[in-house]
Amino acid sequence: MEPILIYKALSNETRCQIMDWLKNPEHHFEEKKYMEYGISFRTGICVADIQKKSGLAQSVISNYLLTLQRAGLLESERIGKWTYYRRNEQTIKEFTEYIQNKL
């Protein structure tokens, strides 16, 4: 875990929103569509759905997701032609402990 990368990743409002959306995807995305393909929200949320919800260009969202992934906050899984993102709860837990102990 690199705290500076996490701080930088979370310094953008949209990236923080993405983390919030992925914390409780059932409140922000339509699960039925995923279930039709045999995918659960535990697998993650498709880039296209994150992009649609944000209203930003796909290239911008892809960059934001990569930033969050490089910081260790997200994990990704490729299924077919789609990439799904989910929160990396272990890194989030470590970062929370870091903040509690170091700040």
Chimera marker file (.cmm) of the C-alpha trace (Angstrom):
<marker_set name="trace">
<marker id="1" x="0.000" y="0.000" z="0.000" r="1" g="1" b="0" radius="0.5"/>
<marker id="2" x="1.310" y="3.416" z="-1.001" r="1" g="1" b="0" radius="0.5"/>
<marker id="3" x="-0.611" y="6.120" z="0.910" r="1" g="1" b="0" radius="0.5"/>
<marker id="4" x="0.506" y="8.947" z="-1.388" r="1" g="1" b="0" radius="0.5"/>
<marker id="5" x="-0.963" y="7.169" z="-4.437" r="1" g="1" b="0" radius="0.5"/>
<marker id="6" x="-4.216" y="6.655" z="-2.551" r="1" g="1" b="0" radius="0.5"/>
<marker id="7" x="-4.406" y="10.292" z="-1.474" r="1" g="1" b="0" radius="0.5"/>
<marker id="8" x="-3.827" y="11.383" z="-5.074" r="1" g="1" b="0" radius="0.5"/>
<marker id="9" x="-6.423" y="8.941" z="-6.403" r="1" g="1" b="0" radius="0.5"/>
<marker id="10" x="-9.015" y="10.190" z="-3.925" r="1" g="1" b="0" radius="0.5"/>
<marker id="11" x="-8.304" y="13.862" z="-4.643" r="1" g="1" b="0" radius="0.5"/>
<marker id="12" x="-10.811" y="13.825" z="-7.497" r="1" g="1" b="0" radius="0.5"/>
<marker id="13" x="-14.556" y="14.047" z="-6.816" r="1" g="1" b="0" radius="0.5"/>
<marker id="14" x="-15.561" y="11.629" z="-9.573" r="1" g="1" b="0" radius="0.5"/>
<marker id="15" x="-13.043" y="9.018" z="-8.464" r="1" g="1" b="0" radius="0.5"/>
<marker id="16" x="-14.453" y="9.301" z="-4.928" r="1" g="1" b="0" radius="0.5"/>
<marker id="17" x="-17.949" y="8.880" z="-6.356" r="1" g="1" b="0" radius="0.5"/>
<marker id="18" x="-16.844" y="5.745" z="-8.197" r="1" g="1" b="0" radius="0.5"/>
<marker id="19" x="-15.535" y="4.301" z="-4.937" r="1" g="1" b="0" radius="0.5"/>
<marker id="20" x="-18.883" y="5.090" z="-3.317" r="1" g="1" b="0" radius="0.5"/>
<marker id="21" x="-20.860" y="3.547" z="-6.184" r="1" g="1" b="0" radius="0.5"/>
<marker id="22" x="-18.774" y="0.380" z="-5.990" r="1" g="1" b="0" radius="0.5"/>
<marker id="23" x="-19.206" y="0.141" z="-2.225" r="1" g="1" b="0" radius="0.5"/>
<marker id="24" x="-22.945" y="-0.487" z="-2.661" r="1" g="1" b="0" radius="0.5"/>
<marker id="25" x="-23.441" y="-1.269" z="-6.354" r="1" g="1" b="0" radius="0.5"/>
<marker id="26" x="-27.002" y="-2.495" z="-5.780" r="1" g="1" b="0" radius="0.5"/>
<marker id="27" x="-27.973" y="1.124" z="-5.020" r="1" g="1" b="0" radius="0.5"/>
<marker id="28" x="-26.401" y="2.511" z="-8.191" r="1" g="1" b="0" radius="0.5"/>
<marker id="29" x="-26.534" y="-0.149" z="-10.914" r="1" g="1" b="0" radius="0.5"/>
<marker id="30" x="-29.083" y="-2.579" z="-12.324" r="1" g="1" b="0" radius="0.5"/>
<marker id="31" x="-28.245" y="-6.082" z="-11.085" r="1" g="1" b="0" radius="0.5"/>
<marker id="32" x="-30.756" y="-7.841" z="-13.338" r="1" g="1" b="0" radius="0.5"/>
<marker id="33" x="-28.624" y="-7.204" z="-16.414" r="1" g="1" b="0" radius="0.5"/>
<marker id="34" x="-25.610" y="-8.782" z="-14.714" r="1" g="1" b="0" radius="0.5"/>
<marker id="35" x="-27.549" y="-11.813" z="-13.530" r="1" g="1" b="0" radius="0.5"/>
<marker id="36" x="-28.718" y="-12.464" z="-17.102" r="1" g="1" b="0" radius="0.5"/>
<marker id="37" x="-25.049" y="-12.972" z="-17.988" r="1" g="1" b="0" radius="0.5"/>
<marker id="38" x="-24.347" y="-15.062" z="-14.887" r="1" g="1" b="0" radius="0.5"/>
<marker id="39" x="-22.304" y="-12.310" z="-13.260" r="1" g="1" b="0" radius="0.5"/>
<marker id="40" x="-22.811" y="-10.972" z="-9.758" r="1" g="1" b="0" radius="0.5"/>
<marker id="41" x="-21.828" y="-7.610" z="-8.385" r="1" g="1" b="0" radius="0.5"/>
<marker id="42" x="-19.062" y="-9.453" z="-6.486" r="1" g="1" b="0" radius="0.5"/>
<marker id="43" x="-17.321" y="-9.794" z="-9.850" r="1" g="1" b="0" radius="0.5"/>
<marker id="44" x="-17.496" y="-6.037" z="-10.295" r="1" g="1" b="0" radius="0.5"/>
<marker id="45" x="-19.190" y="-3.372" z="-12.356" r="1" g="1" b="0" radius="0.5"/>
<marker id="46" x="-18.624" y="-2.994" z="-16.077" r="1" g="1" b="0" radius="0.5"/>
<marker id="47" x="-16.669" y="0.039" z="-17.249" r="1" g="1" b="0" radius="0.5"/>
<marker id="48" x="-19.519" y="0.943" z="-19.605" r="1" g="1" b="0" radius="0.5"/>
<marker id="49" x="-21.993" y="1.164" z="-16.705" r="1" g="1" b="0" radius="0.5"/>
<marker id="50" x="-19.623" y="3.300" z="-14.637" r="1" g="1" b="0" radius="0.5"/>
<marker id="51" x="-19.091" y="5.555" z="-17.646" r="1" g="1" b="0" radius="0.5"/>
<marker id="52" x="-22.830" y="5.845" z="-18.278" r="1" g="1" b="0" radius="0.5"/>
<marker id="53" x="-23.557" y="6.742" z="-14.648" r="1" g="1" b="0" radius="0.5"/>
<marker id="54" x="-20.795" y="9.352" z="-14.555" r="1" g="1" b="0" radius="0.5"/>
<marker id="55" x="-21.789" y="11.008" z="-17.816" r="1" g="1" b="0" radius="0.5"/>
<marker id="56" x="-18.118" y="11.442" z="-18.689" r="1" g="1" b="0" radius="0.5"/>
<marker id="57" x="-16.271" y="10.160" z="-21.745" r="1" g="1" b="0" radius="0.5"/>
<marker id="58" x="-15.201" y="6.525" z="-21.737" r="1" g="1" b="0" radius="0.5"/>
<marker id="59" x="-11.530" y="7.532" z="-22.027" r="1" g="1" b="0" radius="0.5"/>
<marker id="60" x="-11.802" y="9.732" z="-18.924" r="1" g="1" b="0" radius="0.5"/>
<marker id="61" x="-13.479" y="6.983" z="-16.880" r="1" g="1" b="0" radius="0.5"/>
<marker id="62" x="-10.943" y="4.401" z="-18.050" r="1" g="1" b="0" radius="0.5"/>
<marker id="63" x="-8.173" y="6.731" z="-16.898" r="1" g="1" b="0" radius="0.5"/>
<marker id="64" x="-9.885" y="7.271" z="-13.528" r="1" g="1" b="0" radius="0.5"/>
<marker id="65" x="-10.347" y="3.526" z="-13.019" r="1" g="1" b="0" radius="0.5"/>
<marker id="66" x="-6.709" y="2.889" z="-13.886" r="1" g="1" b="0" radius="0.5"/>
<marker id="67" x="-5.627" y="5.554" z="-11.379" r="1" g="1" b="0" radius="0.5"/>
<marker id="68" x="-7.719" y="3.906" z="-8.657" r="1" g="1" b="0" radius="0.5"/>
<marker id="69" x="-6.382" y="0.480" z="-9.605" r="1" g="1" b="0" radius="0.5"/>
<marker id="70" x="-2.752" y="1.643" z="-9.558" r="1" g="1" b="0" radius="0.5"/>
<marker id="71" x="-3.368" y="3.054" z="-6.079" r="1" g="1" b="0" radius="0.5"/>
<marker id="72" x="-4.569" y="-0.409" z="-5.057" r="1" g="1" b="0" radius="0.5"/>
<marker id="73" x="-8.142" y="0.704" z="-4.370" r="1" g="1" b="0" radius="0.5"/>
<marker id="74" x="-9.704" y="-1.321" z="-7.199" r="1" g="1" b="0" radius="0.5"/>
<marker id="75" x="-9.322" y="-4.775" z="-8.659" r="1" g="1" b="0" radius="0.5"/>
<marker id="76" x="-10.375" y="-5.696" z="-12.174" r="1" g="1" b="0" radius="0.5"/>
<marker id="77" x="-11.490" y="-8.830" z="-13.936" r="1" g="1" b="0" radius="0.5"/>
<marker id="78" x="-11.784" y="-9.284" z="-17.663" r="1" g="1" b="0" radius="0.5"/>
<marker id="79" x="-14.657" y="-11.462" z="-18.884" r="1" g="1" b="0" radius="0.5"/>
<marker id="80" x="-14.943" y="-11.696" z="-22.636" r="1" g="1" b="0" radius="0.5"/>
<marker id="81" x="-14.594" y="-8.224" z="-24.081" r="1" g="1" b="0" radius="0.5"/>
<marker id="82" x="-15.684" y="-6.466" z="-20.861" r="1" g="1" b="0" radius="0.5"/>
<marker id="83" x="-13.682" y="-5.394" z="-17.824" r="1" g="1" b="0" radius="0.5"/>
<marker id="84" x="-15.346" y="-5.346" z="-14.414" r="1" g="1" b="0" radius="0.5"/>
<marker id="85" x="-14.101" y="-3.323" z="-11.445" r="1" g="1" b="0" radius="0.5"/>
<marker id="86" x="-14.652" y="-3.893" z="-7.733" r="1" g="1" b="0" radius="0.5"/>
<marker id="87" x="-13.232" y="-2.353" z="-4.596" r="1" g="1" b="0" radius="0.5"/>
<marker id="88" x="-10.095" y="-3.849" z="-3.048" r="1" g="1" b="0" radius="0.5"/>
<marker id="89" x="-11.383" y="-4.011" z="0.504" r="1" g="1" b="0" radius="0.5"/>
<marker id="90" x="-8.047" y="-5.266" z="1.880" r="1" g="1" b="0" radius="0.5"/>
<marker id="91" x="-6.191" y="-2.156" z="0.702" r="1" g="1" b="0" radius="0.5"/>
<marker id="92" x="-9.016" y="0.074" z="1.933" r="1" g="1" b="0" radius="0.5"/>
<marker id="93" x="-8.775" y="-1.587" z="5.354" r="1" g="1" b="0" radius="0.5"/>
<marker id="94" x="-4.984" y="-1.130" z="5.432" r="1" g="1" b="0" radius="0.5"/>
<marker id="95" x="-5.338" y="2.518" z="4.430" r="1" g="1" b="0" radius="0.5"/>
<marker id="96" x="-7.959" y="3.089" z="7.134" r="1" g="1" b="0" radius="0.5"/>
<marker id="97" x="-5.611" y="1.595" z="9.723" r="1" g="1" b="0" radius="0.5"/>
<marker id="98" x="-2.752" y="3.706" z="8.360" r="1" g="1" b="0" radius="0.5"/>
<marker id="99" x="-4.802" y="6.882" z="8.800" r="1" g="1" b="0" radius="0.5"/>
<marker id="100" x="-5.868" y="5.882" z="12.313" r="1" g="1" b="0" radius="0.5"/>
<marker id="101" x="-2.300" y="5.106" z="13.372" r="1" g="1" b="0" radius="0.5"/>
<marker id="102" x="-0.241" y="7.660" z="11.494" r="1" g="1" b="0" radius="0.5"/>
<marker id="103" x="-2.338" y="10.827" z="11.364" r="1" g="1" b="0" radius="0.5"/>
<link id1="1" id2="2" r="1" g="1" b="0" radius="0.2"/>
<link id1="2" id2="3" r="1" g="1" b="0" radius="0.2"/>
<link id1="3" id2="4" r="1" g="1" b="0" radius="0.2"/>
<link id1="4" id2="5" r="1" g="1" b="0" radius="0.2"/>
<link id1="5" id2="6" r="1" g="1" b="0" radius="0.2"/>
<link id1="6" id2="7" r="1" g="1" b="0" radius="0.2"/>
<link id1="7" id2="8" r="1" g="1" b="0" radius="0.2"/>
<link id1="8" id2="9" r="1" g="1" b="0" radius="0.2"/>
<link id1="9" id2="10" r="1" g="1" b="0" radius="0.2"/>
<link id1="10" id2="11" r="1" g="1" b="0" radius="0.2"/>
<link id1="11" id2="12" r="1" g="1" b="0" radius="0.2"/>
<link id1="12" id2="13" r="1" g="1" b="0" radius="0.2"/>
<link id1="13" id2="14" r="1" g="1" b="0" radius="0.2"/>
<link id1="14" id2="15" r="1" g="1" b="0" radius="0.2"/>
<link id1="15" id2="16" r="1" g="1" b="0" radius="0.2"/>
<link id1="16" id2="17" r="1" g="1" b="0" radius="0.2"/>
<link id1="17" id2="18" r="1" g="1" b="0" radius="0.2"/>
<link id1="18" id2="19" r="1" g="1" b="0" radius="0.2"/>
<link id1="19" id2="20" r="1" g="1" b="0" radius="0.2"/>
<link id1="20" id2="21" r="1" g="1" b="0" radius="0.2"/>
<link id1="21" id2="22" r="1" g="1" b="0" radius="0.2"/>
<link id1="22" id2="23" r="1" g="1" b="0" radius="0.2"/>
<link id1="23" id2="24" r="1" g="1" b="0" radius="0.2"/>
<link id1="24" id2="25" r="1" g="1" b="0" radius="0.2"/>
<link id1="25" id2="26" r="1" g="1" b="0" radius="0.2"/>
<link id1="26" id2="27" r="1" g="1" b="0" radius="0.2"/>
<link id1="27" id2="28" r="1" g="1" b="0" radius="0.2"/>
<link id1="28" id2="29" r="1" g="1" b="0" radius="0.2"/>
<link id1="29" id2="30" r="1" g="1" b="0" radius="0.2"/>
<link id1="30" id2="31" r="1" g="1" b="0" radius="0.2"/>
<link id1="31" id2="32" r="1" g="1" b="0" radius="0.2"/>
<link id1="32" id2="33" r="1" g="1" b="0" radius="0.2"/>
<link id1="33" id2="34" r="1" g="1" b="0" radius="0.2"/>
<link id1="34" id2="35" r="1" g="1" b="0" radius="0.2"/>
<link id1="35" id2="36" r="1" g="1" b="0" radius="0.2"/>
<link id1="36" id2="37" r="1" g="1" b="0" radius="0.2"/>
<link id1="37" id2="38" r="1" g="1" b="0" radius="0.2"/>
<link id1="38" id2="39" r="1" g="1" b="0" radius="0.2"/>
<link id1="39" id2="40" r="1" g="1" b="0" radius="0.2"/>
<link id1="40" id2="41" r="1" g="1" b="0" radius="0.2"/>
<link id1="41" id2="42" r="1" g="1" b="0" radius="0.2"/>
<link id1="42" id2="43" r="1" g="1" b="0" radius="0.2"/>
<link id1="43" id2="44" r="1" g="1" b="0" radius="0.2"/>
<link id1="44" id2="45" r="1" g="1" b="0" radius="0.2"/>
<link id1="45" id2="46" r="1" g="1" b="0" radius="0.2"/>
<link id1="46" id2="47" r="1" g="1" b="0" radius="0.2"/>
<link id1="47" id2="48" r="1" g="1" b="0" radius="0.2"/>
<link id1="48" id2="49" r="1" g="1" b="0" radius="0.2"/>
<link id1="49" id2="50" r="1" g="1" b="0" radius="0.2"/>
<link id1="50" id2="51" r="1" g="1" b="0" radius="0.2"/>
<link id1="51" id2="52" r="1" g="1" b="0" radius="0.2"/>
<link id1="52" id2="53" r="1" g="1" b="0" radius="0.2"/>
<link id1="53" id2="54" r="1" g="1" b="0" radius="0.2"/>
<link id1="54" id2="55" r="1" g="1" b="0" radius="0.2"/>
<link id1="55" id2="56" r="1" g="1" b="0" radius="0.2"/>
<link id1="56" id2="57" r="1" g="1" b="0" radius="0.2"/>
<link id1="57" id2="58" r="1" g="1" b="0" radius="0.2"/>
<link id1="58" id2="59" r="1" g="1" b="0" radius="0.2"/>
<link id1="59" id2="60" r="1" g="1" b="0" radius="0.2"/>
<link id1="60" id2="61" r="1" g="1" b="0" radius="0.2"/>
<link id1="61" id2="62" r="1" g="1" b="0" radius="0.2"/>
<link id1="62" id2="63" r="1" g="1" b="0" radius="0.2"/>
<link id1="63" id2="64" r="1" g="1" b="0" radius="0.2"/>
<link id1="64" id2="65" r="1" g="1" b="0" radius="0.2"/>
<link id1="65" id2="66" r="1" g="1" b="0" radius="0.2"/>
<link id1="66" id2="67" r="1" g="1" b="0" radius="0.2"/>
<link id1="67" id2="68" r="1" g="1" b="0" radius="0.2"/>
<link id1="68" id2="69" r="1" g="1" b="0" radius="0.2"/>
<link id1="69" id2="70" r="1" g="1" b="0" radius="0.2"/>
<link id1="70" id2="71" r="1" g="1" b="0" radius="0.2"/>
<link id1="71" id2="72" r="1" g="1" b="0" radius="0.2"/>
<link id1="72" id2="73" r="1" g="1" b="0" radius="0.2"/>
<link id1="73" id2="74" r="1" g="1" b="0" radius="0.2"/>
<link id1="74" id2="75" r="1" g="1" b="0" radius="0.2"/>
<link id1="75" id2="76" r="1" g="1" b="0" radius="0.2"/>
<link id1="76" id2="77" r="1" g="1" b="0" radius="0.2"/>
<link id1="77" id2="78" r="1" g="1" b="0" radius="0.2"/>
<link id1="78" id2="79" r="1" g="1" b="0" radius="0.2"/>
<link id1="79" id2="80" r="1" g="1" b="0" radius="0.2"/>
<link id1="80" id2="81" r="1" g="1" b="0" radius="0.2"/>
<link id1="81" id2="82" r="1" g="1" b="0" radius="0.2"/>
<link id1="82" id2="83" r="1" g="1" b="0" radius="0.2"/>
<link id1="83" id2="84" r="1" g="1" b="0" radius="0.2"/>
<link id1="84" id2="85" r="1" g="1" b="0" radius="0.2"/>
<link id1="85" id2="86" r="1" g="1" b="0" radius="0.2"/>
<link id1="86" id2="87" r="1" g="1" b="0" radius="0.2"/>
<link id1="87" id2="88" r="1" g="1" b="0" radius="0.2"/>
<link id1="88" id2="89" r="1" g="1" b="0" radius="0.2"/>
<link id1="89" id2="90" r="1" g="1" b="0" radius="0.2"/>
<link id1="90" id2="91" r="1" g="1" b="0" radius="0.2"/>
<link id1="91" id2="92" r="1" g="1" b="0" radius="0.2"/>
<link id1="92" id2="93" r="1" g="1" b="0" radius="0.2"/>
<link id1="93" id2="94" r="1" g="1" b="0" radius="0.2"/>
<link id1="94" id2="95" r="1" g="1" b="0" radius="0.2"/>
<link id1="95" id2="96" r="1" g="1" b="0" radius="0.2"/>
<link id1="96" id2="97" r="1" g="1" b="0" radius="0.2"/>
<link id1="97" id2="98" r="1" g="1" b="0" radius="0.2"/>
<link id1="98" id2="99" r="1" g="1" b="0" radius="0.2"/>
<link id1="99" id2="100" r="1" g="1" b="0" radius="0.2"/>
<link id1="100" id2="101" r="1" g="1" b="0" radius="0.2"/>
<link id1="101" id2="102" r="1" g="1" b="0" radius="0.2"/>
<link id1="102" id2="103" r="1" g="1" b="0" radius="0.2"/>
</marker_set>
